[in-house]
């Protein structure tokens, strides 16, 4: 049995065990906060359209990718691996948790339509729980860590400033454990991982953990929500 199959079997068992929980409890358990402040430090919207990149890690990349695919101003979102060597950037190896990679998503966005700071707000409010160390929901290991891979020093400063801002405001009941580092190379994941939530909306894992994130995005950021 490969690690992909085992992961989803274990996730299915977790889903059954958690079925008695209410939706509201699930939302809070997954770190989705009803409101977050805008970043005090951010870049102004560009005057002309273009493309910039950002890389975010926050648990299983299926859900993170789906959230940003539904965010206006995002040109594309690609599931992949960051933080480790190219030769080890393969799902079966990364799933062992000892390659140094994190499951991550590369977001290409139009800086004239959405700022990096606004992407960070979506990331912290909807895409994952930044207080869980080396895990998200049923998935455990350093490959599921919360980490922002900044593409340049300006992104790194904005991300670090926002974490400090959220920590000072005590938005979350526990400490934010999100790391911030300058981005290493990003390696796209295997084709069967791309657009997984869009292709398999009835998959138990997607239904339990990822569709609520998309709904939360729609509710909290109606001005940013992009339907299929």
GUBA-427768 format. One record per residue (C-alpha): x, y, z; residue in three letters. Coordinates in pm, 1 decimal. Layout:
N
@east: X, north: Y, up: Z, res: ALA
...
END
This chain:
228
@east: 0.0, north: 0.0, up: 0.0, res: UNK
@east: 154.1, north: 333.1, up: -101.1, res: UNK
@east: 163.8, north: 634.6, up: 127.7, res: UNK
@east: -100.0, north: 818.6, up: -78.5, res: UNK
@east: -355.0, north: 540.0, up: -23.2, res: UNK
@east: -265.7, north: 499.6, up: 343.9, res: UNK
@east: -297.4, north: 872.4, up: 406.0, res: UNK
@east: -647.3, north: 882.1, up: 264.6, res: UNK
@east: -759.1, north: 568.7, up: 450.9, res: UNK
@east: -644.2, north: 722.9, up: 777.0, res: UNK
@east: -812.2, north: 1049.0, up: 680.5, res: UNK
@east: -1135.0, north: 860.5, up: 614.3, res: UNK
@east: -1124.6, north: 707.4, up: 961.4, res: UNK
@east: -1064.6, north: 1050.4, up: 1107.9, res: UNK
@east: -1364.7, north: 1184.1, up: 916.8, res: UNK
@east: -1591.5, north: 915.9, up: 1062.2, res: UNK
@east: -1464.5, north: 983.4, up: 1412.4, res: UNK
@east: -1522.4, north: 1355.9, up: 1371.1, res: UNK
@east: -1870.5, north: 1326.4, up: 1222.4, res: UNK
@east: -2034.6, north: 1394.8, up: 1557.2, res: UNK
@east: -1872.4, north: 1738.2, up: 1578.1, res: UNK
@east: -2074.4, north: 2040.6, up: 1476.2, res: UNK
@east: -1977.3, north: 2250.2, up: 1175.5, res: UNK
@east: -1895.1, north: 2548.5, up: 1396.5, res: UNK
@east: -1659.1, north: 2341.0, up: 1606.7, res: UNK
@east: -1490.3, north: 2210.2, up: 1293.2, res: UNK
@east: -1435.8, north: 2560.0, up: 1163.8, res: UNK
@east: -1271.2, north: 2675.7, up: 1482.7, res: UNK
@east: -1063.0, north: 2357.6, up: 1505.2, res: UNK
@east: -925.9, north: 2425.1, up: 1159.7, res: UNK
@east: -819.7, north: 2773.6, up: 1258.4, res: UNK
@east: -1066.9, north: 2970.3, up: 1051.1, res: UNK
@east: -1121.7, north: 3301.8, up: 1224.2, res: UNK
@east: -1430.7, north: 3511.8, up: 1159.7, res: UNK
@east: -1232.0, north: 3829.6, up: 1097.4, res: UNK
@east: -873.0, north: 3945.6, up: 1076.3, res: UNK
@east: -732.4, north: 4296.9, up: 1052.5, res: UNK
@east: -577.0, north: 4414.5, up: 729.2, res: UNK
@east: -198.3, north: 4414.2, up: 733.6, res: UNK
@east: -59.7, north: 4745.5, up: 856.7, res: UNK
@east: 243.6, north: 4693.1, up: 633.8, res: UNK
@east: 163.7, north: 4611.8, up: 271.1, res: UNK
@east: 250.2, north: 4712.3, up: -82.0, res: UNK
@east: 12.2, north: 4940.1, up: -269.8, res: UNK
@east: -171.2, north: 4797.3, up: -567.9, res: UNK
@east: 28.0, north: 4829.7, up: -887.3, res: UNK
@east: -86.5, north: 5083.3, up: -1144.2, res: UNK
@east: -61.6, north: 4833.0, up: -1429.2, res: UNK
@east: -141.9, north: 4463.4, up: -1450.6, res: UNK
@east: 138.5, north: 4211.5, up: -1426.8, res: UNK
@east: 230.8, north: 3888.5, up: -1255.6, res: UNK
@east: 405.6, north: 3823.5, up: -926.2, res: UNK
@east: 449.5, north: 3502.4, up: -728.8, res: UNK
@east: 400.2, north: 3395.1, up: -368.8, res: UNK
@east: 450.2, north: 3055.2, up: -205.8, res: UNK
@east: 249.5, north: 2935.5, up: 94.3, res: UNK
@east: 260.8, north: 2610.2, up: 289.6, res: UNK
@east: -25.2, north: 2521.9, up: 521.2, res: UNK
@east: -98.8, north: 2152.2, up: 536.2, res: UNK
@east: -227.8, north: 1939.1, up: 250.7, res: UNK
@east: -184.5, north: 2142.7, up: -65.6, res: UNK
@east: -523.6, north: 2037.4, up: -205.7, res: UNK
@east: -714.3, north: 2280.9, up: 14.0, res: UNK
@east: -462.8, north: 2565.2, up: -1.2, res: UNK
@east: -465.5, north: 2545.6, up: -379.8, res: UNK
@east: -846.2, north: 2543.5, up: -388.2, res: UNK
@east: -872.4, north: 2852.2, up: -167.5, res: UNK
@east: -643.0, north: 3058.6, up: -386.1, res: UNK
@east: -804.6, north: 2930.6, up: -704.9, res: UNK
@east: -1123.2, north: 3093.4, up: -576.5, res: UNK
@east: -952.0, north: 3423.9, up: -494.1, res: UNK
@east: -992.6, north: 3709.2, up: -738.7, res: UNK
@east: -667.7, north: 3854.5, up: -860.1, res: UNK
@east: -499.6, north: 3514.1, up: -857.6, res: UNK
@east: -387.6, north: 3407.6, up: -1203.7, res: UNK
@east: -292.3, north: 3050.6, up: -1109.6, res: UNK
@east: -225.5, north: 2828.9, up: -808.3, res: UNK
@east: -2.9, north: 2522.8, up: -835.2, res: UNK
@east: 42.5, north: 2247.4, up: -577.0, res: UNK
@east: 401.7, north: 2146.9, up: -514.2, res: UNK
@east: 694.1, north: 2118.0, up: -279.1, res: UNK
@east: 928.5, north: 2376.4, up: -126.6, res: UNK
@east: 1212.6, north: 2359.6, up: 122.6, res: UNK
@east: 1404.3, north: 2056.7, up: -2.4, res: UNK
@east: 1616.6, north: 1927.4, up: -286.8, res: UNK
@east: 1484.5, north: 1878.2, up: -639.0, res: UNK
@east: 1565.7, north: 1507.6, up: -651.2, res: UNK
@east: 1352.6, north: 1441.0, up: -342.8, res: UNK
@east: 1052.1, north: 1646.2, up: -453.5, res: UNK
@east: 825.4, north: 1347.3, up: -506.9, res: UNK
@east: 508.3, north: 1270.4, up: -316.3, res: UNK
@east: 607.7, north: 925.6, up: -191.0, res: UNK
@east: 934.7, north: 1068.4, up: -54.7, res: UNK
@east: 797.0, north: 1394.2, up: 83.4, res: UNK
@east: 522.4, north: 1200.6, up: 264.0, res: UNK
@east: 786.6, north: 1038.4, up: 482.7, res: UNK
@east: 850.9, north: 1377.3, up: 640.0, res: UNK
@east: 1228.5, north: 1366.7, up: 619.6, res: UNK
@east: 1308.9, north: 1541.9, up: 290.6, res: UNK
@east: 1285.1, north: 1895.8, up: 426.1, res: UNK
@east: 999.6, north: 1982.0, up: 190.2, res: UNK
@east: 664.7, north: 2126.3, up: 281.0, res: UNK
@east: 355.5, north: 2069.0, up: 73.1, res: UNK
@east: 316.4, north: 2417.7, up: -69.7, res: UNK
@east: 125.6, north: 2619.0, up: -325.9, res: UNK
@east: 275.2, north: 2867.2, up: -568.7, res: UNK
@east: 34.0, north: 3152.9, up: -625.5, res: UNK
@east: 75.8, north: 3372.5, up: -931.9, res: UNK
@east: -123.4, north: 3692.5, up: -887.8, res: UNK
@east: -188.9, north: 4027.0, up: -1052.1, res: UNK
@east: -50.4, north: 4297.7, up: -818.1, res: UNK
@east: -288.5, north: 4548.7, up: -975.2, res: UNK
@east: -585.4, north: 4347.1, up: -848.5, res: UNK
@east: -469.8, north: 4204.5, up: -516.1, res: UNK
@east: -182.9, north: 4285.6, up: -284.6, res: UNK
@east: 56.3, north: 4044.7, up: -119.5, res: UNK
@east: -78.8, north: 4153.1, up: 217.4, res: UNK
@east: -432.9, north: 4062.0, up: 113.6, res: UNK
@east: -310.5, north: 3717.5, up: 6.1, res: UNK
@east: -156.7, north: 3680.2, up: 350.9, res: UNK
@east: -488.5, north: 3770.6, up: 510.7, res: UNK
@east: -663.8, north: 3497.0, up: 310.9, res: UNK
@east: -387.0, north: 3252.3, up: 401.1, res: UNK
@east: -418.0, north: 3317.4, up: 774.5, res: UNK
@east: -796.5, north: 3355.5, up: 787.7, res: UNK
@east: -910.0, north: 3076.0, up: 560.0, res: UNK
@east: -642.8, north: 2849.1, up: 412.1, res: UNK
@east: -506.0, north: 2688.7, up: 728.9, res: UNK
@east: -455.4, north: 2703.3, up: 1104.4, res: UNK
@east: -128.1, north: 2886.2, up: 1180.0, res: UNK
@east: -117.8, north: 2766.1, up: 1540.8, res: UNK
@east: -69.5, north: 2396.8, up: 1459.6, res: UNK
@east: 295.1, north: 2291.4, up: 1466.4, res: UNK
@east: 399.5, north: 2046.7, up: 1194.4, res: UNK
@east: 44.1, north: 1935.3, up: 1127.3, res: UNK
@east: -294.9, north: 2037.4, up: 991.5, res: UNK
@east: -605.9, north: 1850.5, up: 1097.0, res: UNK
@east: -546.1, north: 1476.0, up: 1051.3, res: UNK
@east: -215.6, north: 1525.4, up: 866.0, res: UNK
@east: 100.5, north: 1521.2, up: 1075.3, res: UNK
@east: 466.8, north: 1575.5, up: 994.9, res: UNK
@east: 698.3, north: 1859.8, up: 898.8, res: UNK
@east: 573.7, north: 1834.9, up: 540.8, res: UNK
@east: 244.8, north: 1982.3, up: 668.4, res: UNK
@east: 404.7, north: 2275.7, up: 847.7, res: UNK
@east: 287.7, north: 2633.8, up: 830.0, res: UNK
@east: 548.6, north: 2831.8, up: 638.0, res: UNK
@east: 560.5, north: 3134.3, up: 413.3, res: UNK
@east: 828.7, north: 3118.0, up: 146.6, res: UNK
@east: 886.8, north: 3483.2, up: 59.3, res: UNK
@east: 1000.7, north: 3552.3, up: -295.4, res: UNK
@east: 1197.0, north: 3863.9, up: -199.3, res: UNK
@east: 1295.1, north: 4069.0, up: 109.0, res: UNK
@east: 988.6, north: 4293.4, up: 72.4, res: UNK
@east: 750.8, north: 3995.7, up: 97.9, res: UNK
@east: 947.8, north: 3864.5, up: 394.4, res: UNK
@east: 913.7, north: 4195.7, up: 577.4, res: UNK
@east: 540.5, north: 4217.1, up: 507.8, res: UNK
@east: 483.9, north: 3858.0, up: 625.5, res: UNK
@east: 688.2, north: 3900.9, up: 943.7, res: UNK
@east: 512.6, north: 4228.6, up: 1019.0, res: UNK
@east: 169.5, north: 4070.3, up: 977.3, res: UNK
@east: 254.1, north: 3779.3, up: 1205.7, res: UNK
@east: 372.2, north: 4027.3, up: 1469.2, res: UNK
@east: 53.0, north: 4228.5, up: 1420.9, res: UNK
@east: -173.2, north: 3923.6, up: 1459.5, res: UNK
@east: 25.2, north: 3799.2, up: 1759.7, res: UNK
@east: 4.7, north: 4136.5, up: 1934.5, res: UNK
@east: -370.2, north: 4147.6, up: 1872.9, res: UNK
@east: -406.5, north: 3794.1, up: 2011.1, res: UNK
@east: -635.3, north: 3699.9, up: 1726.1, res: UNK
@east: -573.1, north: 3330.1, up: 1787.7, res: UNK
@east: -608.2, north: 3159.5, up: 2126.5, res: UNK
@east: -265.4, north: 2998.1, up: 2082.6, res: UNK
@east: 72.9, north: 3107.7, up: 1949.5, res: UNK
@east: 121.2, north: 3146.7, up: 1575.2, res: UNK
@east: 393.0, north: 2902.6, up: 1469.1, res: UNK
@east: 419.2, north: 3003.6, up: 1102.3, res: UNK
@east: 775.8, north: 3026.6, up: 975.8, res: UNK
@east: 890.7, north: 3287.2, up: 725.9, res: UNK
@east: 1187.4, north: 3225.4, up: 500.4, res: UNK
@east: 1315.2, north: 3341.3, up: 165.7, res: UNK
@east: 1182.3, north: 3103.4, up: -95.8, res: UNK
@east: 1397.9, north: 2818.3, up: -213.8, res: UNK
@east: 1313.2, north: 2652.7, up: -544.2, res: UNK
@east: 954.0, north: 2540.1, up: -590.2, res: UNK
@east: 877.7, north: 2208.0, up: -757.1, res: UNK
@east: 533.3, north: 2137.5, up: -899.9, res: UNK
@east: 362.7, north: 1825.7, up: -764.3, res: UNK
@east: 249.8, north: 1532.7, up: -972.2, res: UNK
@east: -34.6, north: 1592.3, up: -1217.1, res: UNK
@east: -287.1, north: 1391.1, up: -1013.8, res: UNK
@east: -250.1, north: 1640.9, up: -728.5, res: UNK
@east: -327.0, north: 1944.6, up: -944.4, res: UNK
@east: -682.0, north: 2086.1, up: -917.8, res: UNK
@east: -769.0, north: 1792.7, up: -692.3, res: UNK
@east: -1048.6, north: 1966.8, up: -501.9, res: UNK
@east: -1203.0, north: 2094.5, up: -824.1, res: UNK
@east: -1189.9, north: 1752.3, up: -988.6, res: UNK
@east: -1300.3, north: 1553.7, up: -683.3, res: UNK
@east: -1544.3, north: 1767.6, up: -480.0, res: UNK
@east: -1713.4, north: 1456.9, up: -340.0, res: UNK
@east: -1393.4, north: 1301.5, up: -208.7, res: UNK
@east: -1443.3, north: 1255.4, up: 169.8, res: UNK
@east: -1123.6, north: 1441.5, up: 255.6, res: UNK
@east: -1216.3, north: 1737.0, up: 33.0, res: UNK
@east: -1574.1, north: 1746.2, up: 162.6, res: UNK
@east: -1466.2, north: 1740.0, up: 525.8, res: UNK
@east: -1161.5, north: 1965.5, up: 526.8, res: UNK
@east: -1146.6, north: 2175.4, up: 211.6, res: UNK
@east: -1496.3, north: 2267.6, up: 94.1, res: UNK
@east: -1561.1, north: 2447.3, up: 427.1, res: UNK
@east: -1254.3, north: 2661.7, up: 355.5, res: UNK
@east: -1396.4, north: 2768.1, up: 20.6, res: UNK
@east: -1730.8, north: 2847.6, up: 182.1, res: UNK
@east: -1554.2, north: 3046.2, up: 453.0, res: UNK
@east: -1367.6, north: 3241.5, up: 184.6, res: UNK
@east: -1699.7, north: 3322.3, up: 18.7, res: UNK
@east: -1853.2, north: 3438.5, up: 345.8, res: UNK
@east: -1560.3, north: 3636.7, up: 481.7, res: UNK
@east: -1423.0, north: 3778.5, up: 158.0, res: UNK
@east: -1722.7, north: 3820.8, up: -75.5, res: UNK
@east: -1538.0, north: 4093.3, up: -266.3, res: UNK
@east: -1256.0, north: 3848.1, up: -341.0, res: UNK
@east: -1449.1, north: 3527.9, up: -398.0, res: UNK
@east: -1417.7, north: 3384.1, up: -745.8, res: UNK
@east: -1668.0, north: 3107.1, up: -827.3, res: UNK
@east: -1578.7, north: 2815.6, up: -1052.8, res: UNK
END
